[in-house]
Amino acid sequence: MIVKIFKYDKKNKEWTINTKKKYDIIYCDTPNTFKMKKTGAGFKSGAESKYPVMDLDQICALPVDKIAKPNALLFLWVQTPISGGTSNNIGDPILDSWKFHFRSKLYWDKMSIGMGSDFRNQVEELWYARRGTIKALHMTRQSNVVRHKRVGHSVKPDVFRKIIEDCAIKQFGKNVKMIELFARKAPFRRKWDYFGNQLH
Ligand SMILES: C[S@@+](CC[C@H](N)C(=O)[O-])C[C@H]1O[C@@H](n2cnc3c(N)ncnc32)[C@H](O)[C@@H]1O
């Protein structure tokens, strides 16, 4: 089901929340902005020409904490060039603000090189974080490297939704409640809600 649970108020620079629902699983692909040099006549990153992007403060201020159950899992996409160090690491501040603790990562190997100013990016990271009392997943058959060809600008392959669903059922059982934040498609699945401004 599509849910309009958050709204960003540009004037007051704050999010409003419009739900009392709580979820066991949050799957999230934030509309990140990348620090890029201006080249002459203005320059937009690939993402900025496809959808509105947000800076880290706006993303951290999203009240994800308010829609997560006390025991919950978070799966967060973090692109490799902004996943490390202190100055270019969006993952840790987001987890801290949303009150989750880092646990592990899945790597999406896109099987071909893409863009990249230092190295050409072939992998993207899906961070796995949790809060509350959560057991180890013991996904004995699941490697942390998932190979799948690219599927369009910023589109994530369905195989990750399937892996998340397997983890979710293992951890919380069949009545698990899941939400995808900043989703672009909303296939009917009983367990899932979807939030995003490009949903169709
Ligand atoms: C990185 S893309 C998500 C791509 C998606 N995971 C997929 O597989 O297609 C981020 C999405 O967040 C949306 N978005 C940006 N600002 C938003 C806002 N204030 N509220 C809701 N969605 C927003 C963008 O329009 C874009 O569709």
The ligand as an SDF file (V2000), in Angstrom:
LIG
                    3D

 27 29  0  0  0  0  0  0  0  0999 V2000
   17.4730    6.9800   -4.9560 C   0  0  0  0  0  0  0  0  0  0  0  0
   15.8470    7.1890   -5.5090 S   0  0  0  0  0  0  0  0  0  0  0  0
   15.0880    5.6780   -5.0830 C   0  0  0  0  0  0  0  0  0  0  0  0
   15.2420    4.6140   -6.1510 C   0  0  0  0  0  0  0  0  0  0  0  0
   14.5100    3.3180   -5.8380 C   0  0  0  0  0  0  0  0  0  0  0  0
   15.1450    2.6070   -4.7630 N   0  0  0  0  0  0  0  0  0  0  0  0
   14.4180    2.4110   -7.0420 C   0  0  0  0  0  0  0  0  0  0  0  0
   14.8340    1.2250   -6.9550 O   0  0  0  0  0  0  0  0  0  0  0  0
   13.9130    2.8580   -8.0870 O   0  0  0  0  0  0  0  0  0  0  0  0
   15.1890    8.3170   -4.3300 C   0  0  0  0  0  0  0  0  0  0  0  0
   13.7250    8.6760   -4.4860 C   0  0  0  0  0  0  0  0  0  0  0  0
   13.3400    9.5720   -3.4300 O   0  0  0  0  0  0  0  0  0  0  0  0
   12.3930   10.4890   -3.9490 C   0  0  0  0  0  0  0  0  0  0  0  0
   12.2810   11.6830   -3.0830 N   0  0  0  0  0  0  0  0  0  0  0  0
   13.0900   12.7770   -3.0420 C   0  0  0  0  0  0  0  0  0  0  0  0
   12.6320   13.6810   -2.1450 N   0  0  0  0  0  0  0  0  0  0  0  0
   11.5080   13.1540   -1.6060 C   0  0  0  0  0  0  0  0  0  0  0  0
   10.5630   13.6290   -0.6230 C   0  0  0  0  0  0  0  0  0  0  0  0
   10.6900   14.8100   -0.0050 N   0  0  0  0  0  0  0  0  0  0  0  0
    9.5260   12.8190   -0.3250 N   0  0  0  0  0  0  0  0  0  0  0  0
    9.3760   11.6280   -0.9320 C   0  0  0  0  0  0  0  0  0  0  0  0
   10.2230   11.1290   -1.8660 N   0  0  0  0  0  0  0  0  0  0  0  0
   11.2760   11.8840   -2.1970 C   0  0  0  0  0  0  0  0  0  0  0  0
   12.9440   10.7960   -5.3210 C   0  0  0  0  0  0  0  0  0  0  0  0
   11.9850   11.4050   -6.1530 O   0  0  0  0  0  0  0  0  0  0  0  0
   13.3630    9.3800   -5.7830 C   0  0  0  0  0  0  0  0  0  0  0  0
   12.2770    8.7280   -6.3850 O   0  0  0  0  0  0  0  0  0  0  0  0
  1  2  1  0
  2  3  1  0
  2 10  1  0
  3  4  1  0
  4  5  1  0
  5  6  1  0
  5  7  1  0
  7  8  2  0
  7  9  1  0
 10 11  1  0
 11 12  1  0
 11 26  1  0
 12 13  1  0
 13 14  1  0
 13 24  1  0
 14 15  1  0
 14 23  1  0
 15 16  2  0
 16 17  1  0
 17 18  1  0
 17 23  2  0
 18 19  1  0
 18 20  2  0
 20 21  1  0
 21 22  2  0
 22 23  1  0
 24 25  1  0
 24 26  1  0
 26 27  1  0
M  CHG  2   2   1   9  -1
M  END
$$$$
